[in-house]
Amino acid sequence: MEGLYTSIFTDIVVIFLLSVFLLLALYRIRIPSVVGFLLTGIIVGPAGFGLIHNQDSIDFFAEFGVIFLLFTIGLEFSINHILKSRQFVLIGGAVQVFSTILLTSAFMKLAGLDLSHAIFVGMLVSLSSTAIVMKVLSDRQEVSSPHGKAALGILIFQDLIVIPMMMITPILGGDTADSPSVLKLLAGGILIIIVVFVSSRYVIPYLLHYAARLRNREMFLFIVVGTCLLIAYLTSEIGLSMALGAFLAGLIISESEYSTHAMYNIIPFRDIFAAFFFISIGMIFDISYLLSHPVEVIALVIIIITVKYGTGTLAAIASGLPARSSVLTGISLSQIGEFSFILATTGVTAGILVSDQYQLFLDVSVVTMGLAPLLISLSTRISPRLAAPLTRIVPNHVIITEKETVEMKDHIIIVGFGLNGTNVAKSARAAGVPYRIIEMNPDTVRKERKKGESIQYGDAAQPDVLMKAGIEHARVLVVVVNDPFATQQTVRIAREINPGVYIIVRTRFMGEVATLVDLGADEVIPEEFETSIEIFTRILNRYLIPEDEIERLVQEIRAGGYQMLRSISTTPATFDDLRELVPDIDMRSIRIMESSQWTGKNLAESQLRSRFHVSVVAIRRGNRMIINPGGEEVIRGSDILMIIGRPDEIRMAFPPCGADQGGSETGSGLECSDQ
């Protein structure tokens, strides 16, 4: 037994060391970490150097990886969120899955398979990798973009439709003896729905509230993890996948107000075990099979990526997205997913897939998953060319009413109607400035048009959409969307059409500022550095720096393209430029106790300034604030003194709790200073 544990431990050490090396190497060339984990599995697996001696243990950890991945996805996207994205989940998901099954089945039938086997292969191909797509989109900050939302909705539909797929697999295999198991799946599915509903409404919120009220971190963590594992176990007992149960468990907790805290607790487990999942996928890749059947594997990879790109794009168009976003969605979904492996295992058991077919499926699937991060990374570059033919048949905008076709001049065009876009529109309305909105969410457009907003549906990265909004005569263009590539395209096109328009862009990261300025943006507001400025402004206020000095500094930072803050983040020595504005002083608030040595003395008698070189700049007495108190002001018990001075001198006059009261004549009676 000790030898077994040593072997498992050695395998884990090998995996971690190799993963770290590959991740560091791939990070330098900007290849996603998922590819690094897949390569790790290929290298250490039996088809590589055979460094792993206990693959069963790795598969065990990998199963937990899938469980926690799907659990966190369920946590992030509640049932209400799914209902809000119903056009992507119901329409987009159905179109993508069933069109993929239809096309793949037809191709497999032509290749010589019987209908049942062809349909089963179609089901395998129809599923995409939720883990890879969401990981890459999250790293690229594109989850909240239109194509990110569409991809997520379609992936949710795929994850849910695995249930009926697993139900009909024994039937496709011709195993009539398994008919009772189908009834068991149906009954179990109904039971799981009841458990999910009751747990999300009554049981789990009560338990989490109880644990939170007791401030018991261990109890809270065990309730969260226990819910995940229990629902996963129940689904496995009725013949469904544990990963699907974990997703349902995430949905249960997502309905409570503690979902964010639950996510915070589960992330460390997810990241570690998810790595094992991707490594285990790499380990099943058989290089020798690829080398012996290169044409067959490569041809199927190309066909599958092409088919899935086409069906994913079609699904996004059916959901109401314009051409370019639909193309991005199709590229994101053009791989085979982790649930396909689970479904394939069921197919092997049912006798649908034989050994060679299963290995061919594994190799083709791993190749598509390995290519997925690279294709998604390239998608923003190739999407304009792929979308160009579609723009002739897919409308980029809605028809503007006759009232709205009245030509505007000197108006504002707002691209994106999220929180920032809404606030810009409110400000323009209050100031009496005409504006027009471009938004890509069809539900938002429909709702706001009913309210009378001048809003049109469309992709602002397309010239005709901007032309419909009157870009030629606009005075200001405000771009506030979560799609970096669309933002760049919008700025470039707008500047070409109207060289005089004033373009203001909100972006998330400082690295995008230079590109947007080069494309023609007049002002670029990066969220990460505006947050830094706000924090730094409050710090300077704390150090009592004059307001005009703070404002001047902020203006200099913005006028210089945030160069000062960028220098601070990379070269700490440049912070010396600010030291003249931040002298070595501190400000503290001290509550005076009734028994304090200062109680009953006026400020002149206390000699705080002459003895300790600290000054009392204000006294708070109940609800009254005494600013700049004179020397005759008497210190009373329960007063709160606002003290300014050097930190060491403040500590001498008012030592913190537990410190030697060296600055006191009596050494007692001082309240602790508020830190």
N, C-alpha and C positions, 0 to 999 in steps of 0.2 A: 504493500500500500504506500509506503514511504517513497519507493521508487516511482510510483505513478504520479504522486504529487510533485516530485522533483522534475519529472518529465514535463508535466503541464506548466510548471513554473519556468522551466527552460524555454519552452515554446513561446510563452508570453513575453519573456525577456527578448528573445530573438525578434519577435514581431514588433515590439516597441522600438527597439534600436533601429531596425531597418526602416520602419515607418518614419521615424524622426529624420533620418538621413534623406529619404526620398522627399518628404514634405519640404525640407529646407531647400533641396535642389529644385523642386518644381515651383516653389514659391518665387524663386528668382526669375523664372520665365513665365510667371503668371498662369500656371496651369492649376485648376482647382484641386483641392485636397482629396476629393473623391477618387480622382485618377491615381493619386499616390497610394491610397489604400488598395485599389484594385491591383496595381503593380506589385505591391507588397505581397498580396495573396498569390499572384502568379509566380513570383520569385521563390517564395518559401514553400509553395505547394508541391504536390507529387509530380506535376508536369514540369516544375522548375528544378530547383536544387534539392528538393526533398528535405528541407530543414525542419519541418514540422513532423513530429512522430505521433502525435495524439490529435488527429483531426476531429475526432468526436467532441473533444472538449472545446475546440474552436467553434464548431457548429453549434454547441450549446450556448456559448456566449453570443454567437451571431443571432440565434433565435431571440435572445433578450434584446439585441440591437433592433430588430424589426419591431418588437413589442413596444419598446420605449419611443422609437421614431414615430410610430403610428399613434401612440398615446399622446405625445406632445402635439402632433398635428390636430388631434381631436380637441386638445386643450385650447389651442389657438383659434379654432374656428368652431364656434358654437352652432347649435341647431338654428338659432335665430339668424346667424351669419349665413348659413347655408340657404335658408329661406330667402334672404335678401339677394343672394346670388343665384336664384332659381333658374334664370335664363341660361346661365352657364352650366349649372348642375344638370338640369332636366333636359333642356333643348340641346346645348352643346355636347353634354356627355352622351346622350342617346344617339345623336348624329354620329359622333366620333366612333363609339363602340360598334354600333350596328353596321355602319358603312365599312369599317375595317373588317369585321367578320364577313360581310358579303363579298368584298373584293378579294380577301385572302382565301376564302373558301372556293371562290370561282377559280383562282389561280391554282390552288392545290388540286382541284377536281381535274383541271386541264393537265396537271402534272401526273395524274394517274391514281390519286387517292380516292377511296370511296367517300361518299357524302358525309358520313358520321366523323371520319377522321379529318376531313377537310374543315368541317365546322369547328372541331376541337382545336385545330391549328389556328383557325381564325380567332378563336377566343384567346388563345395564348398571345397572339400578336397584338390584339386590341388593347391590352393593358400596358400602361407606361409606368415609369419609376417615380412614384411620389417622393421617395427619399432623395433621389438625385436631383430631380427638377426643383424641388423646394429648397434644397441645400444650395444649388447654384444660383437660383433667383434671389435667395436671401443674401448670399454673398455679394451679388451685384445690385442689391437694394432695388429689386424690381418686383417684389411680391405684390406691392400695392399698385403697380402699373396696370393699365387695361389688359395687356396680354398675360400678366402675372395672375390677375384675378380670374381670367378665363381659363388659364391652364389649371389653376387650383380647383375651380368648379368642376371641370371635366375629370380631373384626377379623383375627386371625391366620388363622382358617379362611378368611375371604374372600380374604386375600392368597394363600393357598396354592391355592385353587380357581380362581384366575385361569389356572393352567396348563391344566387340561382345558377351560376356557372358550375359551382361545385355540386349542386343538386342534380344537374342533368348529365354530368360527366359519366356516372355509372350507366345511365341509359344509352349514351352514345357508344359506350364500350360493349353494349349488348348483354350486360350482366343483369338479367331479369331477377336473379336471386337477390339483388340489392334493392329491389323496390321498397321493402319495408324501411330501408335506411333513408330513402327519399322522404317517406312520410315522417320519419324521425327528424329529418332536417327541417321540414315544414313546421312541425310541432315545436321543435327547438327554436326556430326563428321567431315564432310567435311568442314563446316564453322569454326570449332575450329582449324582444321589444317591450314586453311588460316590465321586465326587470329594469331596463334602462329608464323607462318612464317613471316608475315608482321611485327608483334610486335618485334620479335627478331632481325630482320634485320634493321628496320628503326625507329620505334617509341620509344621503351624503351631505347635503347642506347643514343638517342638524349636527352631524358628527364633526364636520369641519369647524362649525361655529363653536362647538363645545371645546375642541382642541385649541382654537384661537383664543377663546376667552380664558382658558387656563394658562395660556402662553407656554404650552408644552410643545416644543419643536419636534421632539421625537414622536409624540403621538400624532401630530399633524402629518409628518413624513410617512409614518406607517399607514395611516388612513389612505393617503394618496396612492402609495405604492401598492397597498393591499387591494384597493379598488381596482387598480389596473390589472393585477395578477389574477384576482378572483373572476372578473368578467372574462379575461382571456382564457382562464381554465374552463369556465362554463361553456364558452363557444367551442373549445376543443373537444369537450365531452359530447357535444351533439354533432360532431363531425365537421365543424367549420374551423377556420384558422385562428390561432391565438392572436395573430396580429390584428385581425378584424375585431376581435373582442377588445383588444387594447385601444383601438380607435373609438369604439363605442364607450369605453370607460372614460376616455378623454372628453367625449361629448357630455357625459354625465357630470363631470366636475366643472366643465366649462359653463354650465348653467348656474353655478354658484358665484358669489362675489369673491371667492378665494382662488379663482382659477389662475390669476397672475402669480400669487404666492406659491401655488402648487407648481407652476411652470419653473419658478426660480429654484425650487427644491429638486426637481427632476432632471434639470438640464445636465448636471455632471454625469448622471447615470446614462442619459441619452448619448452624449458625445462619445463616451468610452465604448459603450456597447455597439453604437452605430458603426464605429471604426471596425469592430470585429465582423459586423455584417458584410461590409464592403470587402474586407480581406477574405472572408469565406467565399464570396462570389468569385474573387480572383483565383482562389485555390481550386475551384472546379473547372477552370479553363484548361483545356487539354491542347497544348501547343502541337503535340505530335499529330493529333487529329486534324488540326488546321493545316499543318504542313503536308499531310497526305491528301487533303481535300480542299486545296486553296481556292479553286475556281468556284466550287459549290458554296463554300462559306461566304466568300466575298460577294458572289452574285446575290445570295439571299440577304446579306446585310444591306446591299444597295436597294434591293426591291422593298425590303421592310421599311427602311428609312424613307424611301420615296412614297410608299403607300401611306405610312403613318403621318408624314408631313402633309400629304394631300388631304387625308381625312380630318386631321387636326385643324388645318386651315379652313376646310369646309364647315367644320363644327363651329369655329369662331365666327365665321361669316353668318351662319344660321343664328348665332346668338346675338347678332347685331353689331359686331365690331367692323371697323373699316379695314381696307385691304392690308395695310402695313402691319397693324396689330394682329390681324388674323394670320399673316405669314409668320410673325414671331411666335404666336401660339403653336402653330403647326410644327415649327422647328423644335420648340421646347418638348413636344410630346412624341418625337420621332425615334423613340427607343423602346425596348421591351422592359417590363417592370419586374419588381421583386415578387409581386403576387403571382406572376406567370410561373415562377419556379415552384411555388406551392401548388398551383393548379396542375403543372406538369407532373409533379410527384403523384398526384391523384390519378392522372392519366396513365402513368406507368402501372400503378396498382390495378387500374381497370382494364389494362391490356391494350390501351389505345396506342401508346408509344412503345416501340421496341428499343433495344439498347442503342443501336446506331442512330436511330432517329432522335433519341433523348440526348445523346452526346452532340449531335449536330445542332439541336436546339440550344444546348448550353453554350456552345462556342459562339453561335450567332448572337445569342442574347448578350453575352459578356462583351462582345465587340461593340454592339450597339450602345450598351451602357457606358463603355469606356469612351466612345466617340461623343456621347451626349453632352458632357461639359464643354468640349471643344466646339461643337456645333452651336450651342447656346451662346458661347463667347463670340462666335463669328456672326451671329444672327443679325446684329444691328448693322453690320457692314453690308451683308448680302440682301437684307430684307427690301431695300428700295428697288433693286433690280427684279426680285421675285414678285414684288407687289405691283410693279408697273403694268403688266398685262391685266391684272385683276381690276385695276381702277376703271377700266372701260365697262366692266359689268357690275362692279360693286360700288354703290354710291358712297362718297366720302362725306356727304352732308345731307341734311333734311331739306325739304322744300321750305323756303322762307315765305311767310304769308305776305299778302300784298301790302299790308300796313308796314311790315318790316323791310320791304324792298325800297322804301323811301331812302334816298341816298343820305348817309350821314357824313358830316365833316367835322374834323377836329375832335373825334370821339376816342374813347378808350376801347381797345379790344382786350378782353380778359380770356386767356387760354387756361382752362382748368377751373372747375367750380367746386373745389373742396373748401376747406376752412379759409385758406388765404384768399382764394378767388371770391368767396362769399363776402369776406370783409372788404375787399377792394370794391366790389359792386355796391355794398351798403354805403361806403364812403362817397363813391361817385354819385349815388342817388341823393345823398344828403346835400352834396355840394351842387347839385343840379347839372352835373356833367354827363353828357350822353355816353352810353357804353353799349357794347355788344359782347356776348359770351360765347365761347366755343367749348363744348364739353363732349367727351366720348362715352359717357354712361347714358344709354338711351332712357333708362328709367328716370334719371335725374332731369334729363332734357324734357321728358313728357310732363313730369311733376312741376317743374319750374315754368314751363310755357303756360300751364293752366293758371299759374299765379300771375301771369302777365309779364314775365321776364323776357327780355330780348336775348334769347339763347338759341343756339343752333347746334345740332349734332354734327360731329365731324372730327377728322384728324387734322390738326393745324399744321402738321408737317407736309400736307399736300397743298400746292399753290391755289387750287380752285376753292378750297375751304377758306383760306385767308381772303381771297378775292370776294367771296360771298359776304364776308364780314366787313368788307370795305377797307382793306388794308391800304389801298392807294391814298385814301384821304384821312386815315387815322392820324392822330397826333401822338398817341402813346400806345404801346403794346406791352402788356404784362403777361409773362409766361410763368405759371405756377403749377407744373405737372410733375409727376414722379417718374418720368421717363427721360433719362439723360440724352439718348439719341434723338428722340422726338423734339426735345428742347433745342438741341443744336440745329436740327433741320428747320425748325420754325424760325429761329433767329436768322439763319442764312437766307431763307426764302423771303422773309419779311424785309430784310435789308435790301435784297435785290429788287423787290417790287417797289418799295418806298424808301429811298435813301434818307429821307428826312424824318422818318418816324423815330420817336424816342423809345428805346427798348429797355425794359426792366425785367430781369430774370431772377427768379429764386432757384437756387440749386442747393444740394445737400453738402457737397464737399468742396474744399478749397481747390483741389486739383482740377476742377472743371472750370474755374474762373478764367484762366488765360485763354482756353479754347473758345469760350463763349465771347470774350472780348474781341478776339481775332475774327470771329464770325460776324461781329457787328453790334453786339450788345453794348448799350451805353452804361448801364449799371447792372452789376451782378452781386446778389446778396447771398453769400454762402451761410447756411444755417449753423454749421459747426463753429464758425468764427464769430458770427453774431452772438451766439450763446457765450463764447469766451469773452466778448466785449461786455456783455451784460454782467457776467460774473465779476470781471475785473473792475467795472465801474462801481459795483457795490463794495468791493474791497477798498478802492480808493476813498469812497465815502466813509468807510469805517475808519480810515486813517485821517479823516478830516481834511482831505485835500479840497481846495476851493472848487465849487461847481464849474466856474469858467475854465479852470485848468483841466478838469476832467473832460469837459466838452471839447476843449481844444485838442487834447490827446486823442479822443475818439475820432474826431474829424481827421486828424493826421493819419491815424491808422487806416481809416476807410479811403482817404484820398490816395494813400500809398499802396492801394491794392492789398491791404492787410499784410504788407511786407514785414512790419515790425513784429506782429504776432507769429508769422511764419518763421522769422529768424529766431524768436524765442523758443519755438517748438523744436528747432533743430540745433541752435547754437546758444546755449544758456548765457554765454558771456555778453550777448547784446542786451541782456536785461539791465545792464549798468546804465543804459540810456534813461531808465525810469527811476533810478535811485534818488535823484535830486527831488523828484516829486513825492517820494515815499521815505521820509526821514525815519530814524530809528525811534519811533514812538509807538505807544499803544494806548488803547482806551478801554477802561473796565468800568463795570457798574458794581458798587459795593453796598450791600444793605447793612445799616448800622443797628446793632443790638442795643437794647435798653441798658445793658451792663457795660457797654463799650467805654473805653477811656475817652473817646471823642464826644460822647453824649453830654450835652449841656455846655460845651465850649463853642465859641464862635470861630470862624475860619482863621481870624488873626491869631487867636490864642493857640490853635492847634499847630501852627507853624509847619503845616504840611509842605508849603512851598519852600521855606527856608531850610528845613531839616532834611526833607526827602526829595525835594525838587520835583514834586508832582503838583498839579493844579486841579481844583474842583471847578469844572466848567458848567455844571448844572446840578440841581438837587430836585429829585422827585419826591414830593410829600403828598401822599394820597393821590388824588386826581390832579394835583397842581404841580406844574413844572416851573422851577425857578431857574432862569437862564442867567449866566454870568453873575453868580451871587457875590455880594460885597463882603469885605472882611468882617463886618458886624453881624453877618448872618449866623444864627446859632444852629448847631447840628443837633437834631433830635433823634430819639430812638425810632426805629422803623424807617428813617429816611434812606433813600437810595442815592448815593453820591456817584456822579459821573466824573471819573478821574482820568486825567491824561498825563502821560509821562513815559519815561523809559521803562520797559518791562521789569528790569531788575529793581528799579527804584519803587515801582508800584508794589512789588512783592515785599520789599523792605517795610513799607508803610502799612500794607494790608496783606500779611502772609496768608497763603491758601490753607485749607484745612490740613491739620496734621503737621504743618511746618513749624519751625522754631519761630516764635513771635519776636524776632530780633529787633524789629522796628518799634516795639511797644515798650513804654516805660514800665508797664506792669506785667507785660507778657501774657495778658489775657483780656477777654472782653471784646475781641474783634470778630465781626462776622466774616465768613469766608467770602472772598471776591468771586463774582460770577465770571466763569471762563467763557 
